[in-house]
């Protein structure tokens, strides 16, 4: 038995040794056209060329993707902004909004009016005129925004259940979390406005015009106009005036276009004199480049966002009589009047729809900056917004 095992071990050892030496002998020889050697991938353009070592024969592997490009590219974050019970007049603004126009490239900005998307929305905007009586159940990571472009006298106060529910406030005011004014004025890069200014002045056979549909307002603008009429001619239109001029609209009207050709001054008087409160009454004159000089009734900060030398402010005068004297001086002097008109033509304005889109882009940019971090709500949003300001 022992000799049998010894013989078996010797046989196995002999076979293994033979295979080993045979392999060593074959690998050390120099084959003329045997096994592949020197396999080196060489990248040329987007292709890989593999040199197989068989003379001039090469194998081109097409459409191979380099390893680096196989790594996942991080997808852009999408922020969803829900306009809850959106007012009908804002629906076209949402439809017109295109996130691709946002300068911010870090994320996608999506607007929706579908309340069914409430739980998946990052920001929910509640407008003062359509806010529910009771707040819905809030998702932990959501930001709620109170929206009003009106002054305190006009803004509808929600129930106390909403007192501490808002992180942000959207307003025309420049100190708001989300700034959304009625318009924004910019200086033109080119001043090449081709107009026959002398002819424009010649066509202006009437002095001033005022249009309004709300009469008893905090600013007492009707009383100011009536006092002004003692010294200069002011045609009045609308509910507060003596003449009618078509249907009232926030957009530019044919009536206003006609009046701006005939009159020298347009009295853009607001219902409240509050910080930063300037509405489409003024901005439309710049948006549509109307040939008329605006006269505003405030606010005192108007010079911080309206271009100097393009308008007059009643707050810069001690009385309606003092304003009338200045208007007469400007209106009777072609050179002086056209100086204002030429200066105004150096500027253009974005209207409400464009400013709306810009403010939505700002919302998404703020969300990028927060990076998902929670922020505290305002303990009393109404007190925060209106305690010291109207």
C-alpha positions in Angstrom: 0.0 0.0 0.0 2.8 2.4 0.9 4.7 1.7 -2.3 1.5 2.4 -4.3 1.0 5.9 -2.7 4.7 6.7 -3.3 4.3 5.8 -7.0 1.2 8.0 -7.3 2.9 11.1 -5.8 5.9 10.6 -8.1 3.6 10.4 -11.2 1.8 13.6 -10.3 5.0 15.5 -9.6 6.4 14.4 -13.0 3.3 15.6 -14.9 3.3 19.0 -13.1 7.0 19.5 -13.7 6.6 18.6 -17.4 3.8 21.2 -17.9 5.8 23.9 -16.0 8.9 23.5 -18.1 7.0 23.2 -21.3 5.1 26.5 -20.6 8.4 28.3 -19.7 10.0 27.1 -22.9 7.1 28.3 -25.1 6.9 31.7 -23.4 10.6 32.4 -23.7 10.7 31.7 -27.5 10.2 34.5 -30.0 7.0 33.8 -32.1 6.9 35.3 -35.6 3.1 35.8 -35.5 2.0 34.1 -32.3 0.3 35.5 -29.1 -0.7 39.2 -28.7 1.8 41.5 -27.0 2.1 45.2 -26.2 -1.7 45.9 -25.9 -2.0 49.6 -25.3 -5.2 51.6 -25.7 -4.6 54.9 -27.4 -7.3 57.6 -27.3 -7.8 59.5 -30.6 -10.7 61.9 -30.4 -13.8 60.1 -29.1 -12.5 56.7 -30.3 -10.2 54.1 -28.9 -7.5 52.5 -31.2 -6.2 49.2 -29.9 -2.9 48.1 -31.3 -3.0 44.3 -31.4 0.6 43.8 -32.3 -0.3 42.1 -35.6 1.6 44.4 -37.9 -0.6 47.1 -39.5 -3.9 45.6 -38.3 -5.7 47.8 -35.8 -9.1 47.5 -34.2 -11.1 50.7 -33.9 -13.7 50.6 -31.2 -16.3 53.3 -31.9 -18.4 55.3 -29.4 -16.6 54.1 -26.3 -17.3 56.6 -23.5 -14.3 57.7 -21.3 -14.7 56.6 -17.7 -15.0 60.1 -16.3 -18.1 60.8 -18.4 -19.8 57.8 -17.0 -20.1 59.5 -13.6 -23.6 60.8 -12.8 -24.1 64.5 -13.5 -26.0 66.0 -10.6 -29.5 67.0 -11.7 -30.6 70.6 -11.1 -32.8 71.1 -8.1 -36.3 72.1 -9.0 -38.1 74.6 -6.7 -41.8 74.6 -6.8 -43.8 77.8 -6.0 -47.5 77.4 -5.4 -49.8 80.4 -5.8 -52.7 79.4 -3.5 -56.1 80.6 -4.6 -54.4 82.9 -7.1 -56.4 86.0 -8.1 -57.6 85.9 -11.6 -55.6 88.9 -12.8 -52.3 87.1 -11.9 -53.1 83.9 -13.8 -51.6 85.3 -17.1 -48.5 86.3 -15.2 -48.0 82.7 -14.1 -48.6 81.3 -17.5 -46.2 83.8 -19.1 -43.4 83.0 -16.6 -40.5 81.1 -18.2 -37.9 79.8 -15.7 -35.3 79.8 -18.5 -35.3 83.6 -18.4 -33.9 83.5 -14.8 -30.3 84.5 -14.5 -29.9 81.9 -11.8 -28.6 78.7 -13.3 -28.3 76.6 -10.2 -31.9 75.4 -10.1 -35.1 75.1 -12.0 -38.0 77.4 -11.0 -41.5 76.1 -11.4 -44.7 78.0 -10.7 -48.1 76.3 -10.2 -51.6 77.2 -9.3 -52.7 73.6 -8.6 -53.6 73.3 -4.9 -53.2 69.5 -5.3 -49.4 70.2 -5.4 -49.5 71.8 -2.0 -47.6 69.2 -0.1 -44.8 69.0 -2.7 -44.4 72.8 -3.0 -41.4 74.6 -1.4 -43.0 78.0 -1.2 -46.7 78.7 -0.9 -47.9 82.3 -1.7 -51.1 83.5 -0.1 -52.7 86.7 -1.5 -54.5 88.9 1.0 -57.7 89.0 -1.1 -58.1 85.3 -1.4 -56.6 83.9 1.8 -58.6 81.1 3.5 -60.1 81.8 6.9 -58.1 79.0 8.5 -54.5 78.0 7.5 -54.1 74.6 5.9 -51.7 72.0 7.5 -48.2 73.2 6.9 -45.4 70.9 5.7 -42.4 71.3 8.0 -39.9 72.5 5.3 -42.3 74.8 3.5 -42.0 78.6 3.4 -45.2 80.6 3.4 -45.3 84.1 1.8 -48.0 86.8 2.4 -48.6 88.7 -0.8 -50.1 92.2 -1.1 -49.2 95.1 -3.4 -51.6 97.4 -1.6 -51.0 99.7 1.4 -52.3 99.0 4.9 -55.6 100.9 4.2 -56.4 98.6 1.3 -54.8 95.3 2.3 -57.3 92.8 3.8 -56.2 91.6 7.3 -56.5 87.8 7.7 -57.7 86.2 10.9 -55.4 85.9 13.9 -54.9 82.2 13.1 -52.4 83.5 10.4 -50.5 85.8 12.8 -47.3 83.7 13.0 -47.6 81.6 9.9 -45.4 83.5 7.4 -41.7 83.5 6.9 -41.8 86.0 4.0 -43.7 89.0 2.8 -44.1 90.0 -0.8 -44.7 93.7 -1.4 -44.0 96.7 -3.5 -41.8 98.0 -0.7 -38.0 97.8 -1.3 -37.4 96.3 2.2 -39.7 93.4 1.6 -38.5 89.8 1.7 -39.7 89.5 -1.9 -39.8 92.8 -3.7 -42.5 93.1 -6.4 -43.1 96.7 -7.4 -45.6 97.8 -10.1 -42.7 98.6 -12.4 -38.9 99.2 -12.6 -37.2 102.0 -14.5 -33.8 101.6 -16.3 -31.7 103.9 -18.3 -31.4 103.1 -22.0 -28.0 102.1 -23.3 -28.6 104.0 -26.5 -30.3 107.4 -26.6 -31.2 107.4 -30.3 -34.9 108.3 -29.8 -35.9 110.0 -33.1 -38.7 112.4 -32.5 -39.8 115.8 -33.8 -39.9 117.4 -30.3 -41.0 120.8 -31.7 -44.0 119.2 -33.4 -44.8 117.3 -30.2 -44.9 120.5 -28.2 -47.0 122.3 -30.8 -49.7 119.6 -30.6 -50.1 120.0 -26.9 -53.0 122.5 -26.7 -54.2 121.5 -23.2 -52.4 121.9 -19.9 -53.0 119.0 -17.4 -55.1 115.8 -17.1 -56.1 113.6 -14.1 -57.8 110.2 -14.3 -59.2 108.4 -11.2 -62.0 106.0 -10.3 -61.7 106.2 -6.4 -62.5 109.5 -4.8 -62.5 109.4 -1.0 -59.0 108.1 -0.4 -56.5 108.8 2.4 -54.2 110.9 0.1 -57.1 113.4 -0.5 -55.9 113.7 -4.0 -59.2 115.1 -5.3 -59.1 118.0 -2.9 -55.5 118.8 -4.1 -56.6 118.7 -7.8 -59.5 121.0 -7.0 -57.2 123.5 -5.3 -54.8 123.3 -8.2 -57.6 124.1 -10.7 -57.8 127.5 -9.2 -54.5 128.4 -10.9 -54.1 126.0 -13.9 -56.4 124.1 -16.2 -56.7 120.4 -15.2 -59.1 118.1 -17.2 -60.6 115.4 -15.0 -61.7 111.9 -16.1 -63.2 108.8 -14.5 -65.6 108.5 -11.6 -63.9 111.4 -9.8 -63.9 113.6 -12.8 -66.3 115.4 -15.1 -65.5 113.4 -18.3 -65.6 109.8 -19.4 -62.8 108.1 -21.2 -63.5 104.4 -21.9 -63.3 101.4 -19.5 -60.8 101.5 -16.6 -57.9 99.2 -17.0 -54.4 98.7 -15.5 -53.0 98.4 -19.0 -52.4 101.3 -21.4 -55.6 102.5 -23.1 -56.2 104.4 -26.3 -57.8 107.1 -24.2 -54.6 107.7 -22.3 -52.5 107.6 -25.5 -54.8 110.4 -26.9 -54.7 112.5 -23.8 -50.9 112.3 -23.6 -50.7 113.8 -27.1 -52.9 116.8 -26.2 -51.8 117.5 -22.7 -48.5 118.7 -21.2 -48.8 117.2 -17.7 -50.3 114.0 -16.3 -51.3 113.9 -12.6 -50.4 110.4 -11.4 -51.8 110.7 -7.9 -51.9 107.6 -5.7 -54.7 106.8 -3.2 -52.1 106.6 -0.3 -48.9 108.4 0.2 -46.7 105.6 1.6 -43.1 104.6 1.4 -42.2 103.2 -2.1 -45.9 103.2 -3.1 -45.9 104.0 -6.8 -48.3 102.2 -9.1 -48.9 101.5 -12.8 -50.3 105.0 -13.1 -46.8 106.3 -13.2 -44.9 103.4 -14.7 -47.1 103.0 -17.7 -45.9 106.4 -18.9 -42.4 105.0 -19.1 -43.3 101.5 -20.2 -45.2 102.9 -23.3 -42.9 105.9 -23.8 -45.8 108.4 -23.7 -44.9 112.0 -24.5 -46.2 113.7 -21.4 -44.6 114.8 -18.1 -45.8 113.0 -15.0 -46.7 114.9 -11.7 -46.8 112.6 -8.7 -48.1 113.2 -5.1 -45.3 111.3 -3.4 -43.9 109.4 -1.7 -40.9 111.4 -0.4 -38.6 108.5 -1.3 -39.6 108.6 -5.0 -36.3 110.2 -6.1 -34.6 107.0 -5.0 -36.1 105.0 -7.7 -37.5 107.5 -10.3 -35.1 109.3 -12.6 -34.4 112.9 -11.8 -35.6 115.5 -14.3 -38.4 113.4 -15.7 -41.2 114.2 -13.3 -42.4 116.6 -10.6 -43.4 115.7 -7.1 -46.0 117.7 -5.1 -44.1 117.0 -2.0 -41.3 119.3 -3.3 -43.7 122.2 -3.2 -45.2 124.1 -0.2 -48.7 124.3 -1.7 -50.8 123.6 -4.8 -50.3 127.3 -5.8 -46.5 126.9 -5.6 -46.7 123.8 -7.8 -49.0 125.6 -10.3 -46.5 128.4 -10.7 -43.7 126.0 -11.6 -45.9 124.1 -14.0 -46.9 127.3 -15.7 -43.2 128.2 -16.1 -42.3 124.8 -17.6 -45.4 124.4 -19.8 -45.1 127.8 -21.4 -41.5 127.4 -22.3 -40.8 125.0 -25.2 -37.1 124.7 -24.3 -37.8 124.0 -20.7 -40.6 121.6 -21.4 -38.7 119.6 -24.0 -35.8 119.3 -21.6 -38.0 117.2 -19.3 -39.4 115.2 -22.2 -35.9 114.5 -23.7 -34.6 113.4 -20.3 -37.6 111.0 -19.9 -36.9 109.5 -23.3 -33.5 108.3 -21.9 -35.3 105.7 -19.8 -37.6 102.7 -20.2 -39.5 100.6 -17.7 -40.5 97.0 -17.1 -44.2 96.5 -16.6 -46.0 94.4 -13.9 -45.7 91.1 -15.8 -41.9 91.4 -16.3 -41.4 92.5 -12.7 -43.5 89.5 -11.6 -41.2 87.1 -13.4 -38.1 88.8 -12.0 -39.5 88.4 -8.4 -40.2 84.7 -8.9 -36.6 84.2 -10.1 -35.6 86.0 -6.9 -37.6 83.5 -4.8 -35.8 80.6 -6.3 -32.4 82.3 -5.9 -33.2 82.8 -2.2 -34.1 79.1 -1.9 -30.8 78.3 -3.4 -29.0 80.4 -0.8 -31.0 78.7 2.0 -30.1 75.3 0.7 -33.1 73.6 2.4 -32.4 75.3 5.8 -35.5 76.2 7.8 -36.1 79.8 8.7 -38.3 81.1 11.5 -41.7 82.6 10.9 -42.4 86.2 11.8 -44.1 86.3 15.3 -46.7 88.8 14.0 -46.4 89.4 10.2 -49.0 92.3 10.2 -47.2 94.2 13.0 -43.9 93.6 11.3 -45.1 95.0 8.0 -47.4 97.8 9.0 -46.5 99.0 12.5 -44.4 101.9 11.4 -45.4 102.1 7.7 -48.7 102.5 5.9 
